Amino acid sequence: MSQYPKAKFILSANDPKQFVGDLGAEVAFSGRSNSGKSSAINVIVNIRQFARTSKIPGRTQLINFFNLTEETRIVDLPGYGFARVNAATRDHWGRLLSHYCENRQSLRGIFMIVDIRRGLSEYDRNMLFFAKLQSTPIHILLTKADKVKRRIANETLKNIELELEKSVTAQLFSSLKRQGLDQARSVLEDFLNIKRPEDN
């Protein structure tokens, strides 16, 4: 059973005019195509196929809004990097993402999904820089941590943390093994200011 019984899909947007009302609080999930973004969302929310998964990179081609609680949302951003689309579509996505990140007042943080086997890409670093300009906190999930040896996973995490700004946090994560799930949920709820039972 999901920890978020009110979680549900709201709508998909291809234009800023289609965004849901800029009220409450939301966390956006960004990441390179095929980094495990949809799988991470599904595991964190604990609802199968909450965010659709596909073996074809770049299937998330719209900005998808989901309720998490009555006043908080998750936003699934288009995957970047591998998607086989034409230049005009990529440019449109770029403008759409820029508009969202620059103007969204309810945005409280970004979860950046990074395949641990590939490390930070140019796209990821661009997002980190962009978020810094907007003073938006970022938490990095190094996904598919179960695909590499524990020593390599820990070394990769340490090396990435060394090059990050102090305001950016990172962790190991595996959707398959549910590794790092409690930590990821805790950060998400902190971003959204969701009170946990132990806080009462």
C-alpha positions as CSV (number, residue, x, y, z in Angstrom):
1,M,0.0,0.0,0.0
2,S,1.3,3.4,-0.9
3,Q,2.4,5.8,1.8
4,Y,0.6,8.5,-0.2
5,P,-3.0,7.3,-0.7
6,K,-4.0,10.6,-2.4
7,A,-1.3,10.2,-5.1
8,K,-2.7,10.3,-8.6
9,F,-2.0,11.6,-12.1
10,I,-3.3,15.1,-12.8
11,L,-2.3,16.0,-16.4
12,S,0.4,16.2,-19.1
13,A,1.5,19.6,-20.4
14,N,3.1,20.5,-23.7
15,D,2.8,24.2,-23.1
16,P,3.2,26.5,-20.0
17,K,-0.5,27.4,-20.4
18,Q,-1.4,23.8,-19.6
19,F,0.5,23.7,-16.3
20,V,-1.5,23.0,-13.2
21,G,-2.1,26.0,-10.9
22,D,1.1,27.3,-9.4
23,L,0.0,26.7,-5.8
24,G,1.2,24.5,-2.9
25,A,4.5,22.8,-3.3
26,E,6.1,20.4,-5.9
27,V,9.3,18.5,-6.6
28,A,10.5,17.9,-10.1
29,F,12.2,14.7,-11.3
30,S,14.8,15.3,-14.0
31,G,17.3,13.0,-15.7
32,R,18.9,11.7,-18.8
33,S,16.7,9.3,-20.8
34,N,17.1,5.7,-19.6
35,S,18.5,6.7,-16.2
36,G,15.6,5.0,-14.3
37,K,13.6,8.1,-13.6
38,S,10.1,6.6,-13.9
39,S,11.1,3.5,-12.0
40,A,12.5,5.7,-9.2
41,I,9.2,7.6,-9.0
42,N,7.1,4.4,-8.9
43,V,9.2,2.9,-6.1
44,I,9.2,6.1,-4.0
45,V,5.5,6.6,-4.3
46,N,5.0,2.8,-4.0
47,I,2.5,2.5,-6.9
48,R,3.3,0.3,-9.9
49,Q,3.2,2.1,-13.2
50,F,2.5,5.4,-11.4
51,A,4.9,7.0,-13.8
52,R,5.0,4.9,-16.9
53,T,8.2,3.0,-17.6
54,S,9.6,1.9,-21.0
55,K,12.6,0.2,-22.4
56,I,12.6,2.9,-25.2
57,P,14.6,5.9,-24.0
58,G,12.8,9.3,-24.1
59,R,9.2,8.1,-23.7
60,T,8.5,10.9,-21.2
61,Q,7.9,13.7,-23.8
62,L,5.6,16.0,-21.8
63,I,5.7,17.5,-18.4
64,N,3.6,15.2,-16.2
65,F,2.0,16.5,-13.0
66,F,1.0,14.1,-10.2
67,N,-0.7,14.8,-6.9
68,L,1.3,13.3,-4.0
69,T,-0.9,14.8,-1.2
70,E,-3.7,17.3,-1.4
71,E,-1.2,20.2,-1.4
72,T,1.9,18.7,-2.9
73,R,2.9,17.3,-6.3
74,I,5.6,15.4,-8.2
75,V,6.5,16.6,-11.6
76,D,8.0,14.2,-14.1
77,L,10.1,16.2,-16.6
78,P,11.0,15.0,-20.1
79,G,14.1,12.8,-20.2
80,Y,17.1,14.4,-22.0
81,G,20.0,13.0,-23.9
82,F,19.1,9.8,-25.7
83,A,15.6,10.6,-27.0
84,R,15.4,10.1,-30.7
85,V,13.5,13.2,-31.7
86,N,14.1,15.9,-34.2
87,A,15.9,19.2,-33.5
88,A,12.7,21.2,-33.4
89,T,11.2,18.9,-30.7
90,R,14.4,19.1,-28.6
91,D,14.3,22.9,-28.9
92,H,10.7,22.9,-27.8
93,W,11.5,20.7,-24.8
94,G,14.4,23.0,-23.9
95,R,12.2,26.1,-23.9
96,L,9.5,24.2,-22.0
97,L,11.9,23.1,-19.3
98,S,13.5,26.5,-19.1
99,H,10.1,28.2,-18.6
100,Y,9.1,25.7,-16.0
101,C,12.3,26.0,-13.9
102,E,12.6,29.8,-14.2
103,N,9.0,30.6,-13.4
104,R,7.5,27.9,-11.2
105,Q,7.0,29.4,-7.8
106,S,5.8,26.2,-6.2
107,L,9.0,24.3,-7.2
108,R,10.7,23.4,-3.9
109,G,13.4,21.1,-5.2
110,I,14.7,18.8,-7.9
111,F,15.5,15.1,-7.8
112,M,18.1,14.5,-10.5
113,I,18.2,10.9,-11.6
114,V,21.7,9.7,-12.7
115,D,22.7,6.2,-13.8
116,I,25.6,5.4,-11.5
117,R,27.4,3.5,-14.4
118,R,27.4,6.7,-16.5
119,G,28.0,9.4,-14.0
120,L,27.1,13.1,-14.5
121,S,26.5,14.1,-18.1
122,E,26.8,17.5,-19.7
123,Y,23.0,17.7,-19.5
124,D,23.1,17.0,-15.7
125,R,25.8,19.6,-15.1
126,N,23.7,22.1,-17.1
127,M,20.8,21.4,-14.9
128,L,22.9,21.8,-11.8
129,F,24.1,25.2,-13.0
130,F,20.6,26.2,-13.9
131,A,19.2,25.2,-10.5
132,K,22.0,27.1,-8.8
133,L,21.0,30.3,-10.6
134,Q,17.5,29.8,-9.4
135,S,18.5,28.8,-5.9
136,T,16.7,25.5,-6.3
137,P,18.0,22.6,-4.1
138,I,18.9,19.4,-5.9
139,H,19.1,15.8,-4.6
140,I,20.8,13.3,-6.8
141,L,19.7,9.7,-7.0
142,L,22.6,7.5,-8.3
143,T,20.3,4.8,-9.7
144,K,21.0,1.2,-10.6
145,A,23.4,1.0,-7.7
146,D,22.8,-2.8,-7.7
147,K,24.4,-3.1,-11.1
148,V,27.9,-2.3,-9.8
149,K,30.0,-3.6,-6.9
150,R,29.4,-2.0,-3.6
151,R,33.0,-0.6,-3.5
152,I,32.6,1.0,-6.9
153,A,29.2,2.4,-6.0
154,N,30.6,4.0,-2.8
155,E,33.6,5.4,-4.7
156,T,31.4,6.8,-7.4
157,L,29.2,8.5,-4.8
158,K,32.2,10.0,-3.0
159,N,33.8,11.3,-6.2
160,I,30.5,12.9,-7.3
161,E,30.0,14.5,-3.9
162,L,33.5,16.1,-4.1
163,E,32.5,18.0,-7.3
164,L,29.1,19.1,-6.1
165,E,28.1,22.4,-4.4
166,K,27.4,22.0,-0.7
167,S,23.8,22.7,-1.4
168,V,23.5,19.6,-3.6
169,T,23.1,16.2,-1.9
170,A,23.5,12.7,-3.4
171,Q,22.8,9.1,-2.5
172,L,22.9,5.6,-3.9
173,F,19.6,4.2,-5.1
174,S,18.2,1.0,-6.6
175,S,14.6,0.7,-7.7
176,L,15.0,-3.1,-8.1
177,K,16.5,-3.7,-4.7
178,R,14.8,-0.7,-3.0
179,Q,18.1,0.5,-1.8
180,G,18.1,4.0,-0.4
181,L,14.3,4.2,-0.5
182,D,13.8,5.6,3.0
183,Q,16.5,8.2,2.5
184,A,14.9,9.3,-0.8
185,R,11.4,9.6,0.7
186,S,12.8,11.5,3.6
187,V,14.5,14.1,1.3
188,L,11.3,14.3,-0.9
189,E,9.1,15.0,2.2
190,D,11.6,17.5,3.6
191,F,11.5,19.4,0.2
192,L,7.7,19.4,0.3
193,N,7.5,20.0,4.1
194,I,5.3,16.9,4.5
195,K,5.1,16.0,8.2
196,R,5.9,12.4,9.0
197,P,4.0,10.5,11.8
198,E,7.2,10.6,14.0
199,D,7.2,14.4,13.7
200,N,3.8,14.8,15.5
